[in-house]
Amino acid sequence: MRLVRWTPDDLVRRLDDVVAVYGEAMGYRADLLGARRGYIATHVRRPGFRAVASLTSEGHLAGFGYGYLGGAGQWWHDQVHRALDAEARQRWLTHPFEVVELHVRPPAQGHGLGAGQLRALLTMAEGTTALLSTPEADEQKSRAWRLYRRFGFVDLLRDFHFPGDERPFGVLGRDLPLPPPAAAPPAATTP
C-alpha cells in the first residue's frame, strides 16, 4: 500500500473509484451516490484544496481523503457557522481547513490507512484550525471517532442535524499545525 498526494486532476480522473469507496465506507446505496459526483467535482476548485489516496500495489484505490479552506458561502461552513456562538465562530471559523471526506474501503480498515491519510492531509493543510463532521456513534466502537480523538479533535457541536440528513453528526475541530509525530525512544545500547 502506498499513500500518494493527489492533485485536483488526479481526483477527478479517479472520480468513479472515489465515489465507489465513499459509498462502501458510508454504506450508501448506489442511487444516492450520483449527487456526490457533482459535489466532489466542484470541491477540487476550492481554495487550499488538498487530497491524498491510498493505493494498492496494483493501483486500486483503497482509501482517499480531501479538504480545503472553508469560508462564507460554502454550504457546510454556513450550516456550522449558524449553529456556533460568536466566540466559537471566532475561534474555529476564522481560517479553517475543512476535512471534507476521509474514507477507507471496509476490507482495508483497521490497518492505519485512515490515520496515514488524515496525518498527510493535516500536515499539508493551510489554515489555523481543522474541522470535520462525522455521524454520531459510540466513540469506543467507532474507528472514525477513535481516530479523530487520537488526533486531538474536540467537540464543537454534538447531535447536530444537517438539512436533508436525518442522522445526527458531531462537528469536531483541532488546532493547526499538526505537531510532528512523537519520536521513537532511542534504542538501548550495551556498553
Backbone as numpy.savetxt, mean C-alpha at the origin, in Angstrom:
# Nx Ny Nz CAx CAy CAz Cx Cy Cz
12.35 -15.26 -6.42 11.51 -14.09 -6.42 12.39 -12.86 -6.42
12.03 -11.88 -7.21 12.79 -10.63 -7.19 11.83 -9.44 -7.11
12.27 -8.45 -6.37 11.50 -7.22 -6.20 12.09 -6.18 -7.14
11.22 -5.58 -7.96 11.68 -4.59 -8.93 10.86 -3.31 -8.80
11.51 -2.22 -9.10 10.79 -0.93 -9.17 10.14 -0.86 -10.54
8.90 -0.41 -10.55 8.17 -0.26 -11.80 7.97 1.21 -12.13
8.08 1.53 -13.41 7.70 2.84 -13.91 6.19 2.81 -14.16
5.58 3.97 -14.38 4.16 3.96 -14.76 3.89 3.08 -15.98
4.78 3.15 -16.98 4.59 2.33 -18.19 4.66 0.84 -17.88
5.56 0.44 -16.97 5.64 -0.96 -16.59 4.32 -1.44 -16.00
3.74 -0.65 -15.11 2.48 -1.04 -14.48 1.36 -1.13 -15.50
1.26 -0.15 -16.38 0.20 -0.16 -17.40 0.37 -1.35 -18.34
1.61 -1.66 -18.70 1.87 -2.79 -19.59 1.42 -4.11 -18.95
1.49 -4.21 -17.62 1.09 -5.44 -16.92 -0.26 -5.28 -16.21
-1.10 -4.37 -16.69 -2.35 -4.05 -16.02 -3.26 -5.27 -15.85
-3.33 -6.16 -16.83 -4.16 -7.36 -16.68 -3.68 -8.19 -15.49
-2.37 -8.36 -15.37 -1.81 -9.12 -14.25 -2.06 -8.41 -12.92
-1.90 -7.09 -12.91 -2.12 -6.30 -11.69 -3.56 -6.47 -11.21
-4.51 -6.35 -12.12 -5.93 -6.47 -11.75 -6.23 -7.90 -11.27
-5.61 -8.90 -11.89 -5.82 -10.28 -11.46 -5.29 -10.51 -10.04
-4.10 -9.99 -9.74 -3.54 -10.12 -8.39 -4.43 -9.38 -7.39
-4.85 -8.18 -7.74 -5.74 -7.40 -6.89 -7.00 -8.19 -6.57
-7.63 -8.76 -7.59 -8.86 -9.53 -7.40 -8.65 -10.74 -6.52
-7.56 -11.46 -6.74 -7.26 -12.63 -5.91 -7.03 -12.24 -4.46
-6.22 -11.23 -4.25 -5.85 -10.83 -2.89 -7.05 -10.27 -2.12
-7.92 -9.54 -2.80 -9.06 -8.92 -2.13 -10.31 -9.81 -2.15
-10.26 -10.90 -2.91 -11.41 -11.80 -2.97 -12.59 -11.21 -3.74
-12.31 -10.35 -4.71 -13.37 -9.73 -5.49 -13.73 -10.60 -6.70
-15.00 -10.55 -7.07 -15.46 -11.23 -8.28 -14.92 -10.50 -9.51
-14.75 -11.26 -10.58 -14.19 -10.71 -11.82 -15.03 -9.55 -12.36
-16.35 -9.59 -12.20 -17.19 -8.53 -12.76 -17.00 -7.20 -12.03
-16.42 -7.22 -10.85 -16.17 -5.97 -10.11 -14.81 -5.36 -10.43
-13.99 -6.08 -11.18 -12.62 -5.64 -11.40 -12.45 -4.68 -12.58
-13.43 -4.63 -13.47 -13.31 -3.76 -14.64 -13.09 -2.31 -14.28
-13.83 -1.83 -13.28 -13.68 -0.43 -12.88 -12.28 -0.16 -12.31
-11.69 -1.14 -11.64 -10.35 -0.95 -11.08 -9.33 -0.67 -12.17
-9.48 -1.30 -13.33 -8.54 -1.07 -14.44 -8.43 0.42 -14.74
-9.58 1.07 -14.86 -9.58 2.49 -15.19 -8.96 3.34 -14.10
-9.28 3.04 -12.83 -8.70 3.80 -11.73 -7.19 3.66 -11.71
-6.73 2.43 -11.81 -5.29 2.19 -11.74 -4.57 2.88 -12.89
-5.14 2.80 -14.08 -4.51 3.43 -15.24 -4.39 4.95 -15.07
-5.33 5.58 -14.37 -5.22 7.03 -14.15 -4.28 7.35 -12.99
-4.16 6.45 -12.02 -3.29 6.70 -10.87 -1.82 6.86 -11.25
-1.40 6.20 -12.33 0.02 6.27 -12.70 0.46 7.68 -13.09
-0.49 8.54 -13.35 -0.16 9.93 -13.74 -0.14 10.89 -12.55
-0.38 10.40 -11.35 -0.41 11.26 -10.17 1.00 11.65 -9.75
1.14 12.85 -9.15 2.46 13.29 -8.69 3.04 12.32 -7.66
4.35 12.11 -7.74 5.04 11.27 -6.78 4.75 9.79 -6.92
4.20 9.36 -8.07 3.86 7.95 -8.27 5.10 7.06 -8.11
4.94 5.99 -7.33 5.99 4.99 -7.13 5.32 3.63 -7.17
5.99 2.64 -7.78 5.43 1.29 -7.85 6.53 0.26 -7.76
6.17 -0.89 -7.21 7.09 -2.03 -7.12 6.31 -3.29 -7.49
7.06 -4.32 -7.87 6.45 -5.61 -8.21 7.35 -6.73 -7.72
6.71 -7.81 -7.27 7.42 -9.04 -6.94 7.19 -10.01 -8.09
8.28 -10.41 -8.73 8.19 -11.27 -9.91 8.86 -12.62 -9.63
8.24 -13.68 -10.13 8.86 -15.00 -10.02 10.02 -15.08 -10.99
10.79 -16.14 -10.91 11.92 -16.31 -11.83 11.45 -16.42 -13.27
10.18 -16.81 -13.47 9.61 -16.88 -14.83 8.99 -15.56 -15.26
9.01 -14.56 -14.39 8.45 -13.25 -14.72 6.98 -13.09 -14.39
6.37 -14.08 -13.72 4.97 -13.96 -13.32 4.84 -13.01 -12.14
3.74 -12.26 -12.11 3.51 -11.29 -11.05 2.97 -12.00 -9.82
3.72 -11.93 -8.72 3.30 -12.52 -7.45 2.71 -11.47 -6.53
3.07 -10.21 -6.74 2.56 -9.13 -5.91 2.97 -7.79 -6.48
2.32 -6.74 -5.99 2.66 -5.39 -6.44 2.20 -4.40 -5.39
2.71 -3.21 -5.50 2.26 -2.11 -4.66 2.54 -0.81 -5.36
1.71 0.19 -5.07 1.98 1.52 -5.60 1.33 2.57 -4.73
1.80 3.79 -4.91 1.24 4.93 -4.20 1.68 6.20 -4.88
1.22 7.31 -4.34 1.53 8.63 -4.90 1.25 9.69 -3.85
1.60 10.91 -4.16 1.32 12.02 -3.25 -0.17 12.34 -3.28
-0.76 12.39 -2.12 -2.18 12.70 -2.01 -2.41 14.20 -1.94
-3.58 14.62 -2.37 -3.92 16.03 -2.30 -5.38 16.29 -2.54
-5.78 17.50 -2.27 -7.17 17.92 -2.45 -7.62 17.63 -3.88
-8.87 17.18 -4.00 -9.43 16.85 -5.30 -9.31 15.39 -5.66
-8.53 14.64 -4.89 -8.44 13.19 -5.09 -9.49 12.54 -4.18
-10.23 11.57 -4.72 -11.37 11.01 -4.02 -11.02 10.48 -2.63
-10.01 9.61 -2.51 -9.67 9.01 -1.22 -9.22 10.10 -0.24
-8.36 10.97 -0.69 -7.85 12.06 0.15 -9.00 12.91 0.68
-9.95 13.25 -0.19 -11.07 14.11 0.22 -11.98 13.40 1.23
-12.19 12.09 1.06 -13.00 11.35 2.03 -12.35 11.37 3.41
-11.06 11.12 3.46 -10.33 11.10 4.74 -10.26 12.51 5.32
-10.02 13.49 4.48 -9.95 14.89 4.93 -11.22 15.29 5.67
-12.38 14.95 5.09 -13.66 15.30 5.72 -13.86 14.60 7.07
-13.28 13.42 7.23 -13.50 12.64 8.45 -12.56 13.02 9.60
-11.43 13.65 9.30 -10.46 14.01 10.34 -10.75 15.40 10.88
-10.37 15.63 12.12 -10.49 16.98 12.67 -9.34 17.86 12.15
-9.41 19.15 12.41 -8.44 20.10 11.86 -7.01 19.78 12.28
-6.82 19.41 13.53 -5.47 19.09 14.00 -4.90 17.87 13.28
-5.72 16.83 13.12 -5.28 15.62 12.43 -5.02 15.89 10.94
-5.84 16.73 10.33 -5.61 17.10 8.92 -4.23 17.75 8.77
-3.93 18.69 9.66 -2.65 19.38 9.60 -1.49 18.39 9.79
-1.65 17.50 10.73 -0.60 16.53 11.06 -0.38 15.52 9.94
-1.46 14.98 9.38 -1.33 13.85 8.47 -1.50 14.16 6.99
-2.21 15.23 6.66 -2.56 15.47 5.25 -1.82 16.63 4.61
-0.83 17.17 5.28 -0.09 18.30 4.71 0.72 17.89 3.47
1.41 16.76 3.54 2.25 16.29 2.41 2.32 14.76 2.47
1.17 14.08 2.23 1.13 12.63 2.43 1.46 11.82 1.17
2.15 10.72 1.39 2.28 9.68 0.37 1.22 8.65 0.69
0.34 8.38 -0.26 -0.74 7.43 -0.04 -0.36 6.07 -0.65
-0.28 5.06 0.19 -0.08 3.69 -0.28 -1.45 3.24 -0.77
-1.62 3.24 -2.07 -2.94 3.01 -2.66 -3.25 1.52 -2.75
-2.32 0.76 -3.23 -2.51 -0.69 -3.36 -1.23 -1.40 -2.92
-1.41 -2.51 -2.20 -0.30 -3.37 -1.78 -0.89 -4.77 -1.67
-0.56 -5.64 -2.63 -1.20 -6.95 -2.70 -0.20 -8.04 -3.07
-0.45 -9.22 -2.55 0.33 -10.42 -2.86 -0.68 -11.54 -3.13
-0.44 -12.31 -4.19 -1.31 -13.46 -4.48 -1.38 -14.35 -3.24
-2.56 -14.85 -2.87 -2.69 -15.67 -1.66 -1.68 -16.81 -1.55
-1.37 -17.57 -2.62 -0.40 -18.66 -2.45 1.02 -18.17 -2.11
1.31 -16.91 -2.43 2.65 -16.36 -2.17 2.72 -15.58 -0.86
1.60 -15.45 -0.16 1.59 -14.70 1.10 2.32 -15.47 2.20
2.81 -14.72 3.17 3.48 -15.33 4.31 4.96 -15.58 4.09
5.53 -15.03 3.02 6.95 -15.23 2.71 7.73 -13.93 2.66
7.15 -12.86 3.18 7.86 -11.59 3.24 7.74 -10.70 2.02
6.96 -11.11 1.02 6.83 -10.27 -0.19 6.16 -8.94 0.13
5.06 -8.98 0.88 4.36 -7.75 1.22 5.25 -6.80 2.00
6.02 -7.33 2.94 6.93 -6.49 3.73 7.99 -5.86 2.83
8.53 -6.65 1.91 9.54 -6.10 0.99 8.96 -5.01 0.10
7.74 -5.25 -0.38 7.09 -4.25 -1.23 6.81 -2.98 -0.45
6.29 -3.12 0.76 5.98 -1.94 1.57 7.24 -1.17 1.92
8.29 -1.86 2.34 9.55 -1.19 2.67 10.08 -0.42 1.45
10.06 -1.04 0.28 10.54 -0.38 -0.93 9.71 0.87 -1.25
8.39 0.74 -1.16 7.54 1.91 -1.45 7.81 3.04 -0.48
7.88 2.73 0.82 8.07 3.78 1.81 9.46 4.39 1.72
10.43 3.61 1.28 11.79 4.13 1.11 11.85 5.09 -0.08
11.10 4.80 -1.13 11.09 5.64 -2.33 10.15 6.83 -2.21
9.25 6.80 -1.25 8.16 7.77 -1.16 8.64 9.18 -0.89
8.00 10.11 -1.56 8.10 11.51 -1.19 7.05 11.75 -0.12
7.11 12.85 0.54 6.10 13.17 1.54 6.66 13.12 2.94
5.87 13.64 3.88 6.27 13.64 5.29 5.53 12.59 6.09
4.44 12.07 5.53 3.69 10.99 6.17 3.30 9.98 5.10
2.99 8.76 5.54 2.45 7.73 4.66 1.09 7.33 5.21
0.11 7.21 4.33 -1.25 6.87 4.72 -1.73 5.68 3.90
-2.66 4.93 4.48 -3.29 3.83 3.75 -4.60 3.48 4.43
-5.44 2.74 3.72 -6.65 2.19 4.33 -6.67 0.70 4.06
-7.26 -0.02 5.00 -7.34 -1.48 4.88 -8.64 -1.94 5.54
-9.27 -2.97 4.98 -10.51 -3.45 5.61 -10.28 -3.83 7.07
-11.25 -3.50 7.90 -11.17 -3.88 9.31 -11.09 -5.40 9.43
-10.28 -5.87 10.37 -10.10 -7.31 10.59 -9.51 -7.50 11.97
-9.51 -8.73 12.42 -8.85 -9.07 13.67 -7.36 -8.83 13.49
-6.81 -7.89 14.22 -5.41 -7.52 14.04 -4.45 -8.66 14.33
-4.84 -9.59 15.16 -3.96 -10.72 15.48 -3.98 -11.78 14.37
-5.06 -11.84 13.61 -5.19 -12.86 12.56 -4.86 -12.34 11.17
-5.00 -11.05 10.96 -4.83 -10.46 9.63 -3.36 -10.19 9.34
-2.86 -10.79 8.27 -1.47 -10.54 7.86 -1.26 -9.06 7.53
-2.24 -8.47 6.86 -2.11 -7.06 6.47 -1.98 -6.17 7.72
-2.87 -6.36 8.69 -2.81 -5.54 9.89 -1.51 -5.74 10.65
-1.06 -7.00 10.76 0.21 -7.25 11.46 1.36 -6.57 10.73
1.34 -6.61 9.40 2.38 -5.96 8.62 2.39 -4.46 8.88
1.24 -3.82 8.81 1.19 -2.37 9.00 1.62 -1.98 10.40
1.26 -2.75 11.38 1.69 -2.45 12.76 3.21 -2.61 12.90
3.77 -3.65 12.27 5.24 -3.82 12.31 5.96 -2.61 11.72
5.35 -2.00 10.74 5.95 -0.83 10.09 5.61 0.48 10.79
4.97 0.39 11.94 4.72 1.58 12.75 3.49 2.39 12.37
2.59 1.84 11.59 1.36 2.57 11.26 0.45 2.62 12.47
-0.15 3.80 12.69 -1.05 4.03 13.81 -2.44 4.38 13.28
-3.44 4.24 14.14 -4.83 4.52 13.76 -5.07 6.00 13.56
-5.69 6.34 12.44 -6.22 7.69 12.22 -7.74 7.64 12.29
-8.33 6.63 11.67 -9.77 6.41 11.70 -10.01 4.91 11.79
-11.00 4.51 12.56 -11.38 3.10 12.64 -12.86 2.99 12.29
-13.22 1.84 11.76 -14.60 1.56 11.34 -15.13 2.67 10.43
-14.28 3.10 9.52 -14.63 4.17 8.59 -15.27 3.55 7.34
-16.34 4.16 6.87 -17.03 3.67 5.68 -16.82 4.64 4.53
-16.19 4.14 3.46 -16.07 4.91 2.23 -17.37 4.76 1.46
-17.83 5.83 0.79 -19.07 5.72 0.01 -18.96 4.60 -1.02
-20.02 3.82 -1.13 -20.05 2.75 -2.12 -19.49 1.42 -1.66
-19.01 1.34 -0.43 -18.47 0.09 0.09 -19.05 -0.14 1.48
-19.73 -1.26 1.66 -20.37 -1.51 2.95 -19.41 -1.94 4.03
-18.17 -2.32 3.65 -17.19 -2.78 4.64 -16.59 -1.61 5.42
-16.33 -1.82 6.70 -15.61 -0.79 7.46 -14.10 -0.91 7.20
-13.43 0.23 7.23 -11.99 0.30 6.99 -11.30 0.98 8.16
-10.04 0.65 8.32 -9.16 1.41 9.17 -8.31 2.29 8.28
-8.12 3.55 8.66 -7.22 4.46 7.96 -6.03 4.64 8.89
-4.85 4.34 8.36 -3.63 4.31 9.17 -2.59 5.27 8.61
-1.68 5.71 9.48 -0.62 6.60 9.05 0.67 6.37 9.83
1.76 6.82 9.24 3.06 6.81 9.90 3.90 7.95 9.32
4.90 8.36 10.07 5.79 9.41 9.60 6.78 8.86 8.58
7.22 9.73 7.71 8.32 9.45 6.78 9.45 10.42 7.10
10.68 10.07 6.83 11.11 8.89 6.10 11.11 7.64 6.97
11.13 6.51 6.29 11.23 5.23 6.96 12.67 5.05 7.44
12.88 4.71 8.72 14.25 4.50 9.16 14.85 3.27 8.49
16.17 3.22 8.35 16.78 2.03 7.75 16.52 0.81 8.62
16.55 -0.38 8.00 16.33 -1.58 8.81 17.38 -1.70 9.90
16.98 -2.28 11.01 17.92 -2.46 12.11 19.06 -3.35 11.65
20.26 -2.98 12.03 21.43 -3.76 11.65 21.46 -5.05 12.47
21.93 -6.09 11.84 22.07 -7.36 12.56 23.20 -7.22 13.57
23.10 -7.88 14.72 24.18 -7.78 15.70 25.45 -8.35 15.11
26.61 -7.83 15.51 27.87 -8.34 14.96 28.05 -9.81 15.34
28.68 -10.53 14.45 28.94 -11.96 14.69 29.93 -12.10 15.83
29.72 -13.12 16.63 30.65 -13.38 17.74 31.99 -13.82 17.18
33.03 -13.37 17.81 34.38 -13.78 17.39 35.02 -14.54 18.52
35.89 -15.43 18.17 36.62 -16.18 19.19 38.05 -15.65 19.23
38.62 -15.55 20.42 39.98 -15.01 20.51 41.00 -15.96 19.94
